[in-house]
Amino acid sequence: MKKIIFPILLILIGIAVQAQVNRTEVLQNLEKSQLSGHDQTVVATLKSSSRLFGDPNDLTSVILIIPAGDTVSVLGGDSTYLHVVYKEDEGYILKRHAVINETSVFIPQVKQPVQVQQDQPVQEEQPVQQQQVSRFTYLENKYGTNMAARLNAGKIWKGMSAEMVKDSWGKPVKINRVIGNSNVKEEWIYRNTWLYIENNYLVEWGPIRN
C-alpha cells in the first residue's frame, strides 16, 4: 500500500509546482506576447481590497481603493507591485493582494476590403472620437487645474468636502455614522487609515492601530 501512495504523492506535488511556475511565467511572457499577431490579456483577481497607486514610489499617490473580488488587467509587474488597469484608471497595486488568472487570447478581426464601383468617389473613414475621459480631465472639469492636481495625487486636507475625499481616495471600506440633533458625524475606514467627517467636511484623520 505504501508503494502505491508514495508515487501518487510525488505526482500531486509535481502538479502543484508546475501550476505555480505557470503563473509566474505569465508576467514574464507579457512583453513577448506583444510581438505576436494576437493581443494577450492577463487578468488578476484581488484577494483583498487594495489601493491603486499612481506612483509605486509615493504611497500618498492613491487613486482609489479596489474592492476585494474585483478584477484588473495586468500590464506588467515586479516582485512587489503589479502594473494594472482598473476600469478607466491605470496604476500599481501590491502583488500579494491579487491572484493571476488564466490568460485570454483575442484574435483581432481583419477588415474586408471595400469594393468600390468604377467612377464612384471613395469615402474616407472618419476617425472615432475617444469617449473615455482621463481621471485628471474629469477632476479638472469639476474642481479646476490646481485642485485637480492635488486630488489626482491622492492628497487630503482638513476642510475638504466628503465628495473631494472620495475623488481623492475612492470609497471607504466602511462608514460608521452618528446622527445628532444638528450634526452628522462619520468615521470613514480605509485599509490603514481612519478619517473623521463632520457635517460633510474632513476634520481629522489617523492611522488604524491593530
VOGU-3710 file (C-alpha; in Angstrom, 3 decimals, decimal comma):
1> mkkiifpill> 0,000/0,000/0,000  2,852/2,409/0,840  4,468/1,718/-2,540  1,281/2,965/-4,258  0,750/6,078/-2,070  4,319/7,393/-2,454  4,252/7,737/-6,288  0,810/9,376/-6,107  2,117/11,997/-3,649  5,065/12,717/-5,952
11> iligiavqaq> 2,684/13,282/-8,880  0,453/15,658/-6,882  3,454/17,687/-5,699  4,734/17,914/-9,270  1,362/19,222/-10,493  1,246/21,919/-7,768  4,788/23,099/-8,539  4,080/23,261/-12,270  0,920/25,357/-11,675  2,910/27,881/-9,630
21> vnrtevlqnl> 5,595/28,083/-12,332  2,945/28,703/-14,986  1,510/31,658/-13,043  4,989/33,177/-12,633  5,697/32,819/-16,332  2,515/34,734/-17,243  4,014/38,118/-16,305  7,373/37,262/-17,869  5,715/36,446/-21,189  3,679/39,662/-21,403
31> eksqlsghdq> 6,303/41,537/-23,366  6,951/38,601/-25,706  3,255/38,206/-26,465  3,074/41,757/-27,827  5,299/40,692/-30,716  2,839/38,090/-31,927  -0,190/38,698/-34,105  -2,619/38,337/-31,177  -3,490/40,591/-28,271  -2,902/38,783/-24,970
41> tvvatlksss> -4,684/39,999/-21,855  -3,671/38,907/-18,353  -6,364/39,298/-15,699  -5,895/39,195/-11,937  -8,499/38,898/-9,163  -7,996/40,761/-5,879  -7,862/38,554/-2,783  -8,336/41,627/-0,568  -9,095/45,302/-1,136  -6,059/47,210/-2,359
51> rlfgdpndlt> -5,089/50,811/-3,043  -4,358/51,759/-6,633  -1,226/53,957/-6,574  -0,361/56,389/-9,344  3,308/56,079/-8,380  4,592/52,953/-6,580  7,371/55,043/-5,006  4,869/57,518/-3,496  2,423/55,892/-1,073  0,356/59,108/-0,955
61> sviliipagd> -0,471/58,860/-4,676  -3,630/56,813/-4,045  -6,063/56,962/-6,959  -8,801/54,808/-5,422  -9,491/51,644/-3,437  -10,172/48,467/-5,452  -12,576/46,152/-3,572  -11,760/42,503/-2,955  -13,103/40,200/-5,650  -12,809/42,748/-8,466
71> tvsvlggdst> -10,613/42,019/-11,466  -7,883/44,109/-13,101  -5,958/43,887/-16,376  -2,255/43,321/-15,764  0,215/45,302/-17,898  3,368/44,127/-16,115  4,909/43,884/-12,676  7,875/43,165/-10,443  8,436/41,327/-7,179  6,369/43,870/-5,187
81> ylhvvykede> 3,847/45,618/-7,475  1,604/44,824/-10,410  1,094/47,457/-13,117  -2,653/47,243/-13,789  -5,667/48,913/-15,345  -8,885/49,049/-13,278  -11,899/50,346/-15,192  -10,582/53,681/-16,578  -7,667/54,107/-14,146  -4,100/52,860/-14,565
91> gyilkrhavi> -1,724/52,402/-11,656  0,006/49,956/-9,318  -1,230/47,523/-6,645  0,625/45,289/-4,241  1,291/41,937/-5,898  0,383/39,966/-2,762  -3,190/41,318/-2,894  -4,020/39,682/-6,246  -4,056/36,285/-7,923  -3,176/35,966/-11,615
101> netsvfipqv> -5,938/34,294/-13,620  -5,620/32,308/-16,802  -4,506/34,146/-19,950  -7,064/35,003/-22,618  -6,058/35,427/-26,249  -8,110/37,619/-28,541  -7,751/37,266/-32,317  -8,199/40,661/-33,993  -10,788/40,868/-36,728  -9,412/41,615/-40,168
111> kqpvqvqqdq> -11,336/44,218/-42,125  -12,526/43,056/-45,511  -11,554/45,363/-48,393  -14,417/47,529/-49,586  -15,244/47,084/-53,212  -15,763/50,424/-54,948  -17,655/50,690/-58,191  -15,934/52,496/-61,015  -16,485/56,278/-61,255  -17,749/56,322/-57,647
121> pvqeeqpvqq> -15,910/58,574/-55,131  -14,263/56,835/-52,196  -15,448/57,999/-48,766  -12,700/58,256/-46,198  -13,311/56,732/-42,783  -13,937/59,311/-40,097  -11,752/58,940/-37,007  -13,551/57,545/-33,981  -13,717/60,098/-31,194  -12,356/58,905/-27,897
131> qqvsrftyle> -15,220/58,526/-25,461  -13,233/57,888/-22,308  -12,131/60,875/-20,223  -8,979/60,628/-18,127  -9,174/60,898/-14,360  -7,278/64,213/-14,336  -9,532/65,729/-17,024  -12,608/64,702/-15,017  -11,213/66,303/-11,859  -10,051/69,413/-13,740
141> nkygtnmaar> -13,512/69,972/-15,205  -15,022/69,537/-11,763  -12,604/71,463/-9,493  -10,119/73,369/-11,657  -6,485/72,637/-12,515  -4,812/73,291/-9,141  -7,338/71,326/-7,106  -7,395/68,523/-9,673  -3,613/68,129/-9,392  -3,850/67,670/-5,602
151> lnagkiwkgm> -6,738/65,207/-5,809  -5,145/63,269/-8,641  -2,052/62,825/-6,452  -4,181/61,361/-3,643  -3,807/64,332/-1,264  -6,222/65,036/1,610  -6,505/68,084/3,886  -8,711/69,456/6,654  -11,806/71,245/5,408  -12,140/69,371/2,121
161> saemvkdswg> -15,606/68,059/1,327  -16,610/64,414/1,605  -17,028/64,280/-2,164  -13,454/65,513/-2,613  -12,254/62,765/-0,280  -13,954/60,147/-2,462  -12,472/61,712/-5,597  -9,018/61,561/-3,982  -9,038/58,209/-2,133  -12,084/56,440/-3,529
171> kpvkinrvig> -14,941/54,987/-1,496  -14,074/53,868/2,044  -14,232/50,238/3,059  -16,640/51,068/5,912  -18,522/54,100/7,255  -19,568/54,458/10,909  -22,223/57,214/11,201  -23,659/59,006/14,254  -26,518/61,499/13,726  -27,176/64,081/16,448
181> nsnvkeewiy> -29,589/66,999/16,706  -27,761/69,162/14,196  -24,556/67,248/13,448  -23,757/64,247/11,292  -20,506/62,623/12,373  -18,922/59,886/10,292  -15,838/57,720/10,624  -14,574/56,561/7,224  -12,428/53,450/7,409  -9,797/52,788/4,764
191> rntwlyienn> -7,283/49,952/4,811  -4,754/51,566/7,169  -6,323/54,959/7,927  -9,485/56,368/9,524  -10,967/59,719/8,511  -13,312/61,791/10,689  -16,017/63,585/8,678  -18,341/66,065/10,376  -21,243/67,683/8,515  -19,784/66,561/5,195
201> ylvewgpirn> -16,284/68,026/5,766  -12,996/66,357/6,724  -11,957/67,258/10,269  -9,238/64,794/11,294  -7,574/61,501/10,353  -5,094/58,995/11,737  -3,637/55,510/11,365  -5,607/52,398/12,290  -4,000/50,585/15,197  -4,317/46,816/15,304
//
